[in-house]
Amino acid sequence: MRIHPIFVGLALFCTLSGSSLAQTEQPAFTPSQNIYRLPFADGTRVKVFDDFFTHRPSGRNDLFAVDGQAPYHVVAAASGRIVAIQDGYSEQQSGRAAKDCHNNYVWIAHPNGEWTNYSHIAHNTVTREAGLKVGDWVKAGQYLGDEGAVGCSMLDHVHFEVAIPNPEKPIDSGGFLTDNENGKRERNPRFCGVPGGFAVKGATYQARPC
């Protein structure tokens, strides 16, 4: 995994009813400060497989492209600096425990302190196809790589999350947030072009600039 030099010396890295989980296991409903675009190329129709509340663990969004033709391009949801990249894996590992999976991902740090994560990206598409490296500044809508199903994934999609990371130890070696019990660092992303601003499971939206 490649990680930005500023983090050298740091270790890397419910549904609404909550009938099966205790209330304390759900993340606080804290909206993101930023307004983000959907992390797919302009014009892509994007369906929500799981939203902030239905995802397991809660606090993340699973999004996948529909219609059109693959490979679907994943783009930066807002401008920021790439702080971690892993795109060297190629195996789909659905059904394994998260700790045993090797996910591809990109983490971007935004000027307001929020970070965004784009996981399961296709093998080598970040560093080779997009030509990106840790430390690069990317603009909102800039190509990051292709939608994939690498790691703990049942289908091609983008696992997207917004978080305020622990400044001393942001992510671990697997690309997961540290110090994130009960999703306390997760933020529910506010999206432009989405009615009400928040993605809802089963809904379909069209990606566009903010």
N, C-alpha and C positions, 0 to 999 in steps of 0.2 A: 504494500500500500504506500502511496505517495502522500506526504502530508506537508503542509506549508511550514517553512522554516520558523515562523513565529511560534510554532507549537513544538519545536524540537525540545526534547527534555521532558515533554508531557506524555503520559501514556495515551495511545489512541483510544480513540473515543473516549355490551354493553348496549349493548343496545340501550335506547333511551329509557326503557323500563328497568333495565338492570335486574331482571328477575333472577338470573343465575349468578350474579356477582354482587358482592357487597358494595354499598355505595362508596365506601372508601377506596375501592379498587378502580373507580372511574376518575379520569383526570378532571380537574376543575375546568369549567367552560370559560376559558380565557381566550378571547379572539386575538388574532395576530394584529400587530401594530401596522405592518405593511398591508397594502392591498396587492395581491399577486395575480398574475395571469395564470390560466391553466397551462401546465408544463408540456404542451404539445404544439407543434407547428400551426401557424395560422390556418384556420379553416377546417382543422381536424375535428371530427365529432368525437366527443369524449364521454364515456359512460362511467358512472361511479359504481364500482363493485362493492366497496365498503367505505363508509364515511367515518368521520371523527369519532362517532359513538359506537358504530357497529363493528368496526375493526377490532381484531383480537391480536395483541392488546389494544385497547382503545387509545385514541389520541393521534391516529394516523389516517391517511386516505389512500385507498387503492383505486387507481384510475386506469382505464384502458381505451384504446382507440377503436372506433367502429367505422364501418364503411371505408371507402378509399382502398388503398393498396399498401401492404407492408413492404419494406420496413417503415414503421411510423417514427417520425423524428421527435425526440424529447428535447425540450428547450428550457432555458433558464426562466424561472417564474418571476424573477426580478434581477436587477443588476447587482453584482457583487463579485467577490474574489473567491476563486476555488481554493479550498483549504485541505481537501482530501479527495483522492481518486483511488478506486479499485475497479479495474475492468479486465483483470487477467484471468478470471474464471469463466468457464463455459458450460458447466454441468447444471442441469435442473435437478433440484433435490427436494421436491415436494414431499411432505410427510415426515421429514426429519425434525428433530428438536432444533430450535433456532441456534443454539450454541454449536451445533454440528454442521451448520450450513455455511457455505462460502458465497456470500452475496457480492455482486458488483454494485458500486454506488458512486455518487458524486455528492460532496457536501460543499455548499456555497455559503460564505459569511456575508451578510448584508450590512450596510453602514449603520443601521439602527440597532444592531446587536442580535437580530434574529438570524438563524441559520436555516437553510432548506436542504432537504435530502431527497435524492432521486435514486431509488434502488432497483435492482434486477436488470439493469441496462445490459444490452447485448455485448458479448465478448469483443474487446478491443475497439469498440466504436467510439469511446471517449478519446483515447490517446492517439488512435490511428485515423479513424474516419473524421472526427472533429478536430484532431490535432491539438488537443488541449493538455495542459500540464498544471500541476499545483502551483499556485501563485498567479495564474492568469486572471485578469479581470474580464468578466463576461457581461454583456448587456442583456437586458430583458428580451426574451425571444430568441437569443442566440442558441444555435444548435449545440447540444451536449453529447448526443449519442442516440442510439436506437432503442426503442422499446424492446424488452426481452423478458425471459423467464429464468434467469440465472439465479441459483441459490434456492431459498425457501419460497417457491412460487408454484402455484397450480397452473397459471396461464400467463401469457405475455401481458405485462402491465407495468405501470410505474407506481411503486410505493413512494408516496410523497408525504413529507412531514415538515412542519415548521416548529422550531424550538428555540429556546434560550439556553444554550449549553452551559455547563459548568466551566467557568473560565480557566480553572486550574487543570482540568482533565476533561476535555470536551467529549471525546469519543474513545472507544476501546479499539483493539486491533481488528475487530470484526465490523467496525463502522457503526456500532450502536452507541447511543448516548449513555454516558455514565451519570450516576447520581440522579436517576430518573424514576424513582419509586412511584408507582401509581400514576405514571405519566405526568409528573408535576412540572416537567420542563416543556411539555408539548403545548402548542398554541393552535387553536382551530383557525385554519387559513381563511382569510376573507378574499374571495375571488371577484375580479371584475367580470362582467358579462354573465354572472350567475344570479338568477333571481334570489333576493334575500341575502346574497353575498356568501352563503355557505353551501358547500356541496352536500347533496342528499343521496343516500343509497338508492340505486335504481334509476336515477335521473340521468339525462343525456344533455350535454351542453356543447357549444361550439367554441373552440379555442380562438382567441383573438387578442390583439394588443390592448393594453389598458389605456 
